Amino acid sequence: MLKTRIITALMLAGGLLATLLLLPPQIVLLVFAGIVGLAAWEWAGLLKMSANMRLLYAAGVGTLCVLLLAAGLPLAWLQALWWLATVFWLLLVPFWFRARWPLRNAWSGWLVGVLLLVPTWAALALLYQRGAWWLLASMALVWVADTAAYFAGSQFGRHKLAPAISPGKTWEGALGAVVGVCLYGGLLAQGTGHLSSMSFTTLLLAGLGLLLLTAVSIAGDLFESLAKRQAGLKDSSALLPGHGGVLDRIDSLTSTLPLTALAVSCLLP
């Protein structure tokens, strides 16, 4: 199982780098739309849609992304999507965790899937247009958080973070994620030559921003875990051997990338 997981991870990493660095920009954005479409197919499975409806839902979500691309990715439209995603993750999801509202195969469940995935595609598009390394750096923040949380939780985890949703997650793991992301942010700022020119206020705001993104990253993971638990499934699908489904791999990105893209588009126009 571990060998399969490692092989799949290496293939995914290689495929991502090849896509970002070798393919024409428009094709890259279409590849992103295809990935989001696969995640939408998996989301429809969590909602217990029929096979035909799953395909239609996936095609619909992918088509929304392509329509945004055909419209020229108007920044005002993208920012509106990211604001909706921000409100969802920061204001609605905490209440969702508390009440554990059930996801249903109805307009509300369909709408939540669109809200999870279309703003994520829009964020992938904007960050990629800024440069492949912008996108990779943003995605790496989530990977660092996940990795640091795993190691801190496995070594020091004692206090459960959300036992009714994901029994394996601990407060110690969450703290490890915060430390890992802050170290990553500091190294990134140092490596790009920005650290020495940052004022104390800027450093403080950057630290708070990293703390927020780490918390939202964990929330994205927990939200998908809740959806799978309610659907009675361990993984969103079996598309990725050893890793489950596409949605299992991008759950934290769906919550983190829209907020990152919103901040980048507002602060660095």
Backbone as CSV, one residue per row, in Angstrom:
resi,resn,N_x,N_y,N_z,CA_x,CA_y,CA_z,C_x,C_y,C_z
1,MET,0.823,-1.201,0.000,0.000,0.000,0.000,0.865,1.262,0.000
2,LEU,1.902,1.270,0.852,2.782,2.433,0.919,3.523,2.623,-0.398
3,LYS,3.977,1.499,-0.993,4.677,1.586,-2.267,3.757,2.177,-3.340
4,THR,2.508,1.713,-3.374,1.545,2.233,-4.343,1.308,3.716,-4.120
5,ARG,1.202,4.100,-2.860,0.962,5.504,-2.519,2.128,6.382,-2.983
6,ILE,3.341,5.904,-2.777,4.517,6.679,-3.168,4.606,6.806,-4.683
7,ILE,4.368,5.691,-5.383,4.428,5.723,-6.848,3.392,6.694,-7.405
8,THR,2.172,6.623,-6.879,1.124,7.533,-7.353,1.497,8.982,-7.068
9,ALA,2.037,9.260,-5.879,2.427,10.624,-5.518,3.503,11.150,-6.461
10,LEU,4.480,10.310,-6.798,5.538,10.732,-7.710,4.978,11.002,-9.109
11,MET,4.054,10.164,-9.539,3.445,10.374,-10.853,2.620,11.648,-10.876
12,LEU,1.892,11.929,-9.788,1.105,13.151,-9.716,2.002,14.383,-9.729
13,ALA,3.092,14.326,-8.949,4.019,15.460,-8.896,4.663,15.698,-10.261
14,GLY,5.099,14.614,-10.896,5.702,14.744,-12.215,4.715,15.260,-13.249
15,GLY,3.487,14.759,-13.179,2.459,15.217,-14.109,2.126,16.683,-13.923
16,LEU,2.072,17.124,-12.659,1.790,18.527,-12.385,2.890,19.425,-12.934
17,LEU,4.147,19.069,-12.663,5.261,19.887,-13.150,5.303,19.914,-14.675
18,ALA,5.091,18.763,-15.301,5.100,18.710,-16.764,3.976,19.570,-17.341
19,THR,2.808,19.512,-16.710,1.670,20.312,-17.179,1.974,21.797,-17.071
20,LEU,2.491,22.221,-15.930,2.725,23.646,-15.698,3.854,24.203,-16.549
21,LEU,4.877,23.403,-16.773,6.087,23.931,-17.407,6.182,23.653,-18.904
22,LEU,5.414,22.685,-19.410,5.574,22.292,-20.808,4.378,22.611,-21.693
23,LEU,3.190,22.634,-21.145,1.998,22.810,-21.977,1.661,24.291,-22.176
24,PRO,0.995,24.631,-23.288,0.548,26.017,-23.507,-0.442,26.443,-22.420
25,PRO,-0.462,27.728,-22.065,-1.314,28.199,-20.958,-2.782,27.818,-21.089
26,GLN,-3.359,27.970,-22.280,-4.780,27.648,-22.436,-5.041,26.167,-22.185
27,ILE,-4.120,25.320,-22.609,-4.275,23.884,-22.387,-4.163,23.568,-20.901
28,VAL,-3.251,24.251,-20.199,-3.111,24.054,-18.758,-4.423,24.357,-18.048
29,LEU,-5.064,25.460,-18.425,-6.319,25.831,-17.777,-7.428,24.834,-18.097
30,LEU,-7.391,24.255,-19.292,-8.359,23.211,-19.628,-8.079,21.933,-18.834
31,VAL,-6.795,21.626,-18.606,-6.451,20.480,-17.759,-6.986,20.692,-16.351
32,PHE,-6.838,21.914,-15.827,-7.386,22.235,-14.510,-8.904,22.030,-14.491
33,ALA,-9.570,22.444,-15.570,-11.022,22.260,-15.650,-11.379,20.780,-15.639
34,GLY,-10.558,19.967,-16.318,-10.799,18.527,-16.306,-10.636,17.935,-14.915
35,ILE,-9.622,18.392,-14.183,-9.408,17.907,-12.818,-10.587,18.288,-11.927
36,VAL,-11.049,19.520,-12.064,-12.200,19.975,-11.286,-13.443,19.175,-11.671
37,GLY,-13.563,18.848,-12.959,-14.688,18.026,-13.394,-14.677,16.649,-12.752
38,LEU,-13.491,16.042,-12.635,-13.381,14.746,-11.962,-13.765,14.872,-10.487
39,ALA,-13.314,15.950,-9.852,-13.683,16.172,-8.448,-15.186,16.368,-8.312
40,ALA,-15.800,17.029,-9.290,-17.255,17.222,-9.259,-17.970,15.882,-9.402
41,TRP,-17.440,15.003,-10.243,-18.012,13.652,-10.387,-17.962,12.919,-9.049
42,GLU,-16.860,13.070,-8.329,-16.738,12.431,-7.017,-17.695,13.071,-6.009
43,TRP,-17.812,14.395,-6.048,-18.747,15.068,-5.136,-20.168,14.571,-5.373
44,ALA,-20.534,14.415,-6.645,-21.861,13.903,-6.967,-22.048,12.497,-6.400
45,GLY,-20.953,11.716,-6.366,-21.032,10.390,-5.755,-21.300,10.470,-4.263
46,LEU,-20.698,11.457,-3.585,-20.956,11.641,-2.154,-22.414,12.022,-1.910
47,LEU,-23.008,12.686,-2.903,-24.416,13.072,-2.782,-25.362,11.942,-3.213
48,LYS,-24.782,10.810,-3.613,-25.568,9.641,-4.026,-26.393,9.899,-5.285
49,MET,-25.841,10.688,-6.208,-26.514,10.884,-7.484,-26.416,9.606,-8.316
50,SER,-27.303,9.470,-9.264,-27.241,8.343,-10.184,-26.024,8.493,-11.095
51,ALA,-25.672,7.420,-11.787,-24.492,7.441,-12.651,-24.603,8.519,-13.724
52,ASN,-25.776,8.624,-14.354,-25.961,9.627,-15.397,-25.906,11.042,-14.836
53,MET,-26.508,11.245,-13.672,-26.500,12.574,-13.070,-25.088,12.969,-12.630
54,ARG,-24.299,11.987,-12.206,-22.910,12.291,-11.836,-22.149,12.831,-13.042
55,LEU,-22.341,12.194,-14.193,-21.676,12.657,-15.408,-22.168,14.045,-15.812
56,LEU,-23.471,14.260,-15.713,-24.023,15.566,-16.071,-23.520,16.660,-15.130
57,TYR,-23.460,16.345,-13.853,-22.990,17.327,-12.875,-21.523,17.664,-13.131
58,ALA,-20.701,16.638,-13.370,-19.284,16.864,-13.655,-19.117,17.715,-14.910
59,ALA,-19.906,17.391,-15.944,-19.827,18.159,-17.189,-20.265,19.604,-16.960
60,GLY,-21.290,19.786,-16.119,-21.773,21.140,-15.843,-20.737,21.982,-15.124
61,VAL,-20.094,21.411,-14.117,-19.073,22.151,-13.366,-17.879,22.464,-14.269
62,GLY,-17.450,21.473,-15.051,-16.352,21.717,-15.978,-16.699,22.782,-17.009
63,THR,-17.953,22.771,-17.474,-18.397,23.760,-18.463,-18.387,25.169,-17.874
64,LEU,-18.771,25.319,-16.617,-18.714,26.632,-15.972,-17.291,27.188,-15.995
65,CYS,-16.320,26.328,-15.744,-14.917,26.759,-15.778,-14.519,27.178,-17.189
66,VAL,-14.908,26.384,-18.178,-14.559,26.697,-19.562,-15.233,27.999,-20.001
67,LEU,-16.458,28.239,-19.568,-17.148,29.486,-19.908,-16.422,30.695,-19.316
68,LEU,-15.933,30.558,-18.090,-15.142,31.642,-17.496,-13.875,31.891,-18.315
69,LEU,-13.260,30.813,-18.769,-12.065,30.944,-19.595,-12.398,31.618,-20.919
70,ALA,-13.518,31.210,-21.542,-13.926,31.800,-22.815,-14.264,33.282,-22.671
71,ALA,-14.740,33.677,-21.483,-15.086,35.077,-21.230,-13.857,35.929,-20.936
72,GLY,-12.695,35.295,-20.878,-11.473,36.048,-20.638,-11.095,36.197,-19.180
73,LEU,-11.684,35.393,-18.315,-11.394,35.423,-16.872,-11.501,36.837,-16.297
74,PRO,-12.685,37.461,-16.392,-12.851,38.822,-15.843,-12.536,38.821,-14.347
75,LEU,-11.626,39.706,-13.926,-11.173,39.701,-12.540,-12.326,39.949,-11.576
76,ALA,-13.255,40.831,-11.947,-14.383,41.120,-11.051,-15.227,39.868,-10.811
77,TRP,-15.410,39.055,-11.845,-16.178,37.812,-11.692,-15.429,36.839,-10.786
78,LEU,-14.123,36.726,-11.027,-13.336,35.796,-10.213,-13.332,36.223,-8.749
79,GLN,-13.161,37.522,-8.512,-13.152,37.997,-7.127,-14.493,37.778,-6.453
80,ALA,-15.584,37.899,-7.212,-16.905,37.621,-6.643,-16.999,36.159,-6.199
81,LEU,-16.456,35.250,-7.017,-16.442,33.830,-6.647,-15.619,33.607,-5.380
82,TRP,-14.467,34.265,-5.305,-13.596,34.069,-4.144,-14.193,34.666,-2.879
83,TRP,-14.907,35.783,-3.015,-15.587,36.342,-1.840,-16.669,35.386,-1.348
84,LEU,-17.405,34.786,-2.276,-18.416,33.799,-1.875,-17.761,32.623,-1.151
85,ALA,-16.634,32.155,-1.698,-15.919,31.046,-1.062,-15.401,31.453,0.312
86,THR,-14.918,32.680,0.432,-14.399,33.165,1.718,-15.500,33.208,2.767
87,VAL,-16.654,33.718,2.386,-17.792,33.756,3.314,-18.186,32.345,3.717
88,PHE,-18.182,31.443,2.747,-18.543,30.054,3.038,-17.593,29.441,4.060
89,TRP,-16.298,29.573,3.823,-15.314,28.904,4.687,-15.160,29.577,6.049
90,LEU,-15.243,30.887,6.087,-14.991,31.578,7.344,-16.230,31.741,8.213
91,LEU,-17.392,31.854,7.585,-18.612,32.126,8.351,-19.566,30.937,8.427
92,LEU,-19.716,30.202,7.342,-20.718,29.131,7.332,-20.165,27.794,7.820
93,VAL,-18.965,27.445,7.380,-18.414,26.129,7.707,-18.272,25.887,9.218
94,PRO,-17.830,26.887,10.022,-17.774,26.625,11.473,-19.115,26.201,12.053
95,PHE,-20.213,26.821,11.599,-21.538,26.405,12.057,-21.894,25.029,11.514
96,TRP,-21.430,24.741,10.289,-21.684,23.433,9.679,-21.044,22.333,10.515
97,PHE,-19.814,22.565,10.956,-19.144,21.573,11.801,-19.894,21.373,13.115
98,ARG,-20.358,22.463,13.679,-21.047,22.379,14.967,-22.368,21.616,14.850
99,ALA,-23.133,21.923,13.797,-24.449,21.299,13.624,-24.367,19.987,12.846
100,ARG,-23.256,19.809,12.107,-23.093,18.645,11.229,-24.322,18.449,10.340
101,TRP,-24.660,19.524,9.630,-25.788,19.454,8.702,-25.534,18.377,7.654
102,PRO,-26.527,17.591,7.335,-26.342,16.539,6.330,-26.336,17.113,4.917
103,LEU,-25.481,16.568,4.080,-25.478,16.918,2.667,-26.501,16.044,1.955
104,ARG,-27.306,16.662,1.145,-28.376,15.923,0.479,-28.260,16.090,-1.037
105,ASN,-28.806,15.096,-1.746,-28.862,15.158,-3.199,-29.998,16.090,-3.594
106,ALA,-29.758,17.370,-3.415,-30.742,18.405,-3.712,-29.974,19.647,-4.149
107,TRP,-30.692,20.716,-4.429,-30.030,21.912,-4.948,-28.957,22.426,-4.005
108,SER,-29.165,22.257,-2.683,-28.174,22.752,-1.728,-26.857,21.989,-1.848
109,GLY,-26.934,20.660,-1.980,-25.727,19.861,-2.139,-25.032,20.155,-3.456
110,TRP,-25.806,20.354,-4.514,-25.223,20.694,-5.809,-24.512,22.040,-5.734
111,LEU,-25.179,23.005,-5.083,-24.623,24.349,-4.987,-23.331,24.355,-4.179
112,VAL,-23.301,23.585,-3.094,-22.077,23.523,-2.288,-20.924,22.978,-3.124
113,GLY,-21.176,21.956,-3.930,-20.134,21.420,-4.788,-19.600,22.459,-5.764
114,VAL,-20.496,23.229,-6.352,-20.074,24.305,-7.263,-19.234,25.330,-6.506
115,LEU,-19.658,25.663,-5.293,-18.946,26.645,-4.478,-17.581,26.132,-4.028
116,LEU,-17.451,24.834,-3.877,-16.156,24.253,-3.538,-15.196,24.280,-4.726
117,LEU,-15.705,24.006,-5.917,-14.829,23.670,-7.034,-14.595,24.787,-8.043
118,VAL,-15.623,25.552,-8.383,-15.424,26.591,-9.401,-14.507,27.705,-8.904
119,PRO,-14.668,28.217,-7.669,-13.692,29.196,-7.178,-12.269,28.627,-7.099
120,THR,-12.156,27.325,-6.834,-10.832,26.703,-6.809,-10.204,26.734,-8.191
121,TRP,-10.982,26.401,-9.213,-10.458,26.472,-10.577,-10.057,27.900,-10.917
122,ALA,-10.894,28.863,-10.541,-10.578,30.265,-10.825,-9.282,30.685,-10.126
123,ALA,-9.066,30.181,-8.905,-7.831,30.491,-8.175,-6.629,29.845,-8.854
124,LEU,-6.770,28.591,-9.283,-5.702,27.938,-10.032,-5.342,28.758,-11.268
125,ALA,-6.369,29.253,-11.965,-6.140,30.015,-13.191,-5.394,31.312,-12.911
126,LEU,-5.842,32.075,-11.917,-5.195,33.361,-11.641,-3.758,33.166,-11.161
127,LEU,-3.552,32.257,-10.221,-2.205,32.053,-9.683,-1.266,31.529,-10.768
128,TYR,-1.774,30.660,-11.645,-0.947,30.168,-12.738,-0.597,31.296,-13.697
129,GLN,-1.536,32.179,-13.982,-1.259,33.296,-14.878,-0.223,34.250,-14.288
130,ARG,-0.152,34.313,-12.958,0.897,35.089,-12.310,2.262,34.436,-12.508
131,GLY,2.249,33.161,-12.749,3.495,32.408,-12.926,3.353,31.041,-12.292
132,ALA,3.926,30.032,-12.940,3.803,28.667,-12.425,4.319,28.561,-10.999
133,TRP,5.355,29.317,-10.672,5.931,29.224,-9.325,5.029,29.864,-8.289
134,TRP,4.210,30.845,-8.688,3.205,31.381,-7.771,2.238,30.267,-7.361
135,LEU,1.784,29.520,-8.351,0.827,28.454,-8.068,1.474,27.358,-7.232
136,LEU,2.670,26.954,-7.597,3.341,25.896,-6.856,3.617,26.320,-5.411
137,ALA,4.011,27.571,-5.218,4.269,28.061,-3.853,2.999,28.056,-3.026
138,SER,1.873,28.421,-3.643,0.590,28.433,-2.929,0.144,27.020,-2.577
139,MET,0.313,26.103,-3.520,-0.052,24.712,-3.260,0.877,24.087,-2.219
140,ALA,2.164,24.480,-2.255,3.131,23.926,-1.316,2.779,24.294,0.117
141,LEU,2.153,25.447,0.315,1.730,25.826,1.667,0.796,24.767,2.252
142,VAL,-0.125,24.287,1.436,-1.064,23.253,1.889,-0.336,21.943,2.125
143,TRP,0.587,21.599,1.235,1.344,20.354,1.406,2.195,20.394,2.673
144,VAL,2.804,21.557,2.942,3.590,21.704,4.170,2.699,21.542,5.393
145,ALA,1.518,22.176,5.363,0.588,22.073,6.489,0.179,20.624,6.724
146,ASP,-0.165,19.917,5.654,-0.581,18.516,5.784,0.547,17.648,6.340
147,THR,1.754,17.844,5.801,2.889,17.015,6.218,3.272,17.296,7.662
148,ALA,3.347,18.581,8.020,3.713,18.947,9.387,2.654,18.459,10.375
149,ALA,1.390,18.558,10.002,0.314,18.085,10.878,0.401,16.581,11.083
150,TYR,0.723,15.863,10.012,0.818,14.399,10.114,1.933,13.991,11.076
151,PHE,3.111,14.579,10.895,4.244,14.181,11.739,4.074,14.647,13.180
152,ALA,3.581,15.875,13.373,3.373,16.351,14.744,2.280,15.548,15.433
153,GLY,1.228,15.234,14.692,0.141,14.454,15.272,0.553,13.038,15.615
154,SER,1.342,12.410,14.732,1.759,11.028,14.986,2.745,10.935,16.147
155,GLN,3.532,11.982,16.357,4.528,11.964,17.424,4.000,12.474,18.761
156,PHE,3.170,13.511,18.708,2.769,14.185,19.945,1.258,14.232,20.157
157,GLY,0.481,13.723,19.185,-0.971,13.866,19.253,-1.605,13.183,20.449
158,ARG,-2.308,13.963,21.237,-3.006,13.437,22.410,-4.459,13.924,22.463
159,HIS,-4.678,15.144,22.037,-5.991,15.770,22.183,-6.683,15.840,20.824
160,LYS,-7.841,15.204,20.716,-8.560,15.122,19.451,-9.095,16.491,19.034
161,LEU,-8.930,16.785,17.746,-9.400,18.059,17.207,-10.888,18.016,16.896
162,ALA,-11.320,16.985,16.199,-12.732,16.849,15.821,-13.052,15.358,15.751
163,PRO,-13.157,14.691,16.900,-13.292,13.231,16.917,-14.523,12.710,16.191
164,ALA,-15.591,13.498,16.167,-16.809,13.029,15.508,-16.710,13.127,13.987
165,ILE,-15.730,13.881,13.491,-15.587,14.076,12.050,-14.382,13.315,11.516
166,SER,-13.223,13.505,12.153,-11.988,12.856,11.718,-11.186,12.485,12.959
167,PRO,-11.361,11.284,13.468,-10.747,10.887,14.747,-9.223,10.963,14.767
168,GLY,-8.593,10.924,13.609,-7.137,10.921,13.582,-6.495,12.277,13.775
169,LYS,-7.253,13.339,13.636,-6.684,14.683,13.726,-6.634,15.162,15.176
170,THR,-5.522,15.827,15.516,-5.326,16.295,16.885,-4.958,17.770,16.899
171,TRP,-5.115,18.370,18.081,-4.707,19.760,18.254,-3.190,19.893,18.112
172,GLU,-2.459,18.882,18.545,-1.007,18.925,18.391,-0.614,18.912,16.909
173,GLY,-1.356,18.133,16.119,-1.110,18.142,14.678,-1.400,19.493,14.063
174,ALA,-2.488,20.126,14.509,-2.837,21.457,14.001,-1.753,22.469,14.354
175,LEU,-1.233,22.383,15.581,-0.153,23.279,15.982,1.095,23.023,15.141
176,GLY,1.371,21.758,14.861,2.496,21.430,13.991,2.328,22.033,12.608
177,ALA,1.098,22.029,12.103,0.822,22.635,10.795,1.112,24.131,10.825
178,VAL,0.701,24.798,11.898,0.945,26.240,12.032,2.446,26.524,12.035
179,VAL,3.187,25.769,12.822,4.640,25.972,12.902,5.287,25.713,11.538
180,GLY,4.882,24.628,10.896,5.449,24.293,9.596,5.183,25.359,8.560
181,VAL,3.957,25.869,8.516,3.593,26.895,7.531,4.329,28.205,7.812
182,CYS,4.461,28.580,9.081,5.186,29.810,9.412,6.659,29.697,9.025
183,LEU,7.259,28.535,9.269,8.645,28.324,8.846,8.749,28.378,7.324
184,TYR,7.800,27.771,6.654,7.785,27.789,5.190,7.665,29.220,4.675
185,GLY,6.750,29.992,5.280,6.586,31.375,4.862,7.851,32.189,5.076
186,GLY,8.514,31.966,6.221,9.749,32.685,6.489,10.849,32.333,5.501
187,LEU,10.987,31.054,5.198,11.999,30.622,4.235,11.700,31.159,2.838
188,LEU,10.422,31.195,2.483,10.032,31.707,1.170,10.341,33.201,1.069
189,ALA,10.015,33.941,2.139,10.305,35.380,2.144,11.809,35.635,2.097
190,GLN,12.571,34.827,2.824,14.027,34.965,2.815,14.597,34.618,1.444
191,GLY,14.097,33.543,0.863,14.610,33.101,-0.420,14.317,34.069,-1.550
192,THR,13.201,34.799,-1.460,12.837,35.766,-2.500,13.376,37.157,-2.207
193,GLY,14.075,37.309,-1.082,14.682,38.592,-0.753,13.749,39.624,-0.161
194,HIS,12.545,39.217,0.275,11.579,40.167,0.814,11.642,40.303,2.328
195,LEU,12.236,39.327,3.005,12.179,39.310,4.460,12.862,40.532,5.078
196,SER,14.014,40.900,4.560,14.775,42.001,5.156,14.080,43.348,5.004
197,SER,13.213,43.471,3.994,12.543,44.760,3.760,11.159,44.843,4.409
198,MET,10.734,43.804,5.082,9.403,43.787,5.681,9.430,44.443,7.053
199,SER,8.481,45.358,7.284,8.367,46.008,8.585,7.749,45.049,9.590
200,PHE,7.799,45.449,10.864,7.201,44.600,11.900,5.709,44.416,11.656
201,THR,5.044,45.494,11.257,3.603,45.409,10.992,3.318,44.446,9.849
202,THR,4.133,44.537,8.799,3.949,43.641,7.653,4.188,42.195,8.055
203,LEU,5.230,41.972,8.866,5.508,40.622,9.347,4.359,40.079,10.181
204,LEU,3.804,40.936,11.031,2.688,40.512,11.873,1.480,40.150,11.025
205,LEU,1.161,40.990,10.039,0.014,40.710,9.172,0.244,39.448,8.343
206,ALA,1.490,39.274,7.882,1.800,38.062,7.114,1.645,36.825,7.986
207,GLY,2.097,36.914,9.249,1.944,35.786,10.164,0.488,35.455,10.423
208,LEU,-0.331,36.489,10.606,-1.758,36.260,10.819,-2.403,35.653,9.575
209,GLY,-1.956,36.111,8.398,-2.472,35.537,7.163,-2.131,34.072,7.022
210,LEU,-0.894,33.707,7.369,-0.490,32.300,7.318,-1.269,31.459,8.323
211,LEU,-1.516,32.030,9.498,-2.312,31.329,10.506,-3.725,31.071,9.989
212,LEU,-4.314,32.083,9.349,-5.666,31.920,8.793,-5.682,30.870,7.697
213,LEU,-4.705,30.908,6.799,-4.673,29.935,5.710,-4.482,28.515,6.240
214,THR,-3.675,28.374,7.289,-3.489,27.042,7.882,-4.799,26.529,8.470
215,ALA,-5.508,27.403,9.194,-6.788,27.003,9.780,-7.789,26.630,8.695
216,VAL,-7.826,27.407,7.623,-8.762,27.132,6.529,-8.373,25.839,5.802
217,SER,-7.063,25.581,5.699,-6.606,24.336,5.093,-7.127,23.131,5.872
218,ILE,-7.031,23.208,7.185,-7.532,22.118,8.035,-9.046,21.993,7.887
219,ALA,-9.727,23.133,7.795,-11.183,23.115,7.640,-11.590,22.426,6.342
220,GLY,-10.823,22.661,5.261,-11.129,22.001,3.992,-11.020,20.497,4.088
221,ASP,-9.989,20.046,4.773,-9.802,18.605,4.987,-10.952,18.037,5.813
222,LEU,-11.304,18.736,6.891,-12.369,18.251,7.770,-13.726,18.248,7.061
223,PHE,-13.954,19.251,6.210,-15.255,19.332,5.543,-15.461,18.140,4.622
224,GLU,-14.401,17.781,3.867,-14.551,16.617,3.002,-14.681,15.346,3.831
225,SER,-13.968,15.282,4.964,-14.088,14.109,5.844,-15.516,13.965,6.350
226,LEU,-16.142,15.086,6.688,-17.534,15.051,7.142,-18.449,14.562,6.026
227,ALA,-18.225,15.067,4.809,-19.056,14.655,3.680,-18.908,13.157,3.416
228,LYS,-17.686,12.641,3.482,-17.469,11.201,3.261,-18.092,10.381,4.384
229,ARG,-17.963,10.866,5.608,-18.548,10.134,6.737,-20.062,10.057,6.582
230,GLN,-20.688,11.157,6.181,-22.138,11.158,5.998,-22.558,10.262,4.834
231,ALA,-21.669,10.140,3.830,-21.977,9.276,2.684,-21.625,7.822,2.954
232,GLY,-20.953,7.560,4.077,-20.545,6.199,4.411,-19.405,5.692,3.558
233,LEU,-18.511,6.591,3.134,-17.404,6.217,2.265,-16.074,6.567,2.921
234,LYS,-15.057,5.766,2.631,-13.714,6.044,3.142,-12.982,7.026,2.245
235,ASP,-13.157,6.892,0.935,-12.517,7.767,-0.046,-13.574,8.323,-0.989
236,SER,-13.227,9.444,-1.634,-14.184,10.033,-2.572,-14.318,9.187,-3.837
237,SER,-13.267,8.438,-4.183,-13.319,7.471,-5.286,-12.038,6.639,-5.207
238,ALA,-11.813,5.817,-6.219,-10.585,5.015,-6.283,-9.769,5.390,-7.514
239,LEU,-9.893,6.631,-7.978,-9.202,7.047,-9.190,-7.685,7.081,-9.023
240,LEU,-7.211,7.365,-7.804,-5.782,7.509,-7.557,-5.331,6.391,-6.613
241,PRO,-4.709,5.344,-7.116,-4.309,4.202,-6.271,-3.484,4.638,-5.056
242,GLY,-3.930,4.206,-3.900,-3.227,4.539,-2.670,-3.589,5.879,-2.090
243,HIS,-4.316,6.702,-2.842,-4.667,8.048,-2.380,-6.165,8.303,-2.370
244,GLY,-6.956,7.381,-2.880,-8.391,7.616,-2.955,-8.751,8.335,-4.237
245,GLY,-9.426,9.468,-4.096,-9.886,10.193,-5.268,-9.240,11.553,-5.415
246,VAL,-9.623,12.234,-6.488,-9.117,13.585,-6.744,-9.520,14.524,-5.611
247,LEU,-10.762,14.414,-5.183,-11.249,15.281,-4.115,-10.470,15.064,-2.819
248,ASP,-10.027,13.836,-2.584,-9.212,13.555,-1.403,-7.873,14.285,-1.460
249,ARG,-7.368,14.524,-2.663,-6.069,15.186,-2.838,-6.193,16.709,-2.846
250,ILE,-7.362,17.240,-3.186,-7.467,18.697,-3.314,-8.398,19.302,-2.268
251,ASP,-8.816,18.499,-1.257,-9.791,19.023,-0.298,-9.296,20.294,0.398
252,SER,-8.033,20.299,0.843,-7.498,21.488,1.508,-7.260,22.629,0.525
253,LEU,-6.993,22.297,-0.735,-6.804,23.339,-1.744,-8.108,24.071,-2.036
254,THR,-9.241,23.358,-1.951,-10.522,24.007,-2.245,-10.839,25.113,-1.251
255,SER,-10.310,25.003,-0.053,-10.562,26.045,0.941,-9.472,27.111,0.943
256,THR,-8.241,26.734,0.619,-7.100,27.640,0.754,-6.851,28.485,-0.489
257,LEU,-6.913,27.886,-1.668,-6.551,28.619,-2.879,-7.462,29.811,-3.175
258,PRO,-8.801,29.706,-2.998,-9.621,30.898,-3.247,-9.249,32.086,-2.355
259,LEU,-8.960,31.830,-1.075,-8.562,32.915,-0.186,-7.206,33.481,-0.597
260,THR,-6.300,32.605,-1.006,-4.989,33.062,-1.461,-5.111,33.921,-2.712
261,ALA,-5.905,33.459,-3.671,-6.076,34.213,-4.914,-6.745,35.558,-4.651
262,LEU,-7.707,35.591,-3.739,-8.368,36.846,-3.401,-7.370,37.838,-2.811
263,ALA,-6.528,37.348,-1.889,-5.535,38.220,-1.273,-4.531,38.724,-2.313
264,VAL,-4.072,37.829,-3.180,-3.105,38.211,-4.195,-3.699,39.243,-5.149
265,SER,-4.942,39.028,-5.593,-5.562,39.930,-6.550,-5.855,41.305,-5.949
266,CYS,-6.083,41.354,-4.648,-6.375,42.640,-3.993,-5.118,43.386,-3.585
267,LEU,-4.119,42.650,-3.103,-2.917,43.284,-2.574,-1.852,43.494,-3.624
268,LEU,-1.871,42.653,-4.678,-0.856,42.747,-5.727,-1.527,42.846,-7.090
269,PRO,-2.263,43.932,-7.341,-3.016,44.046,-8.604,-2.083,44.141,-9.818
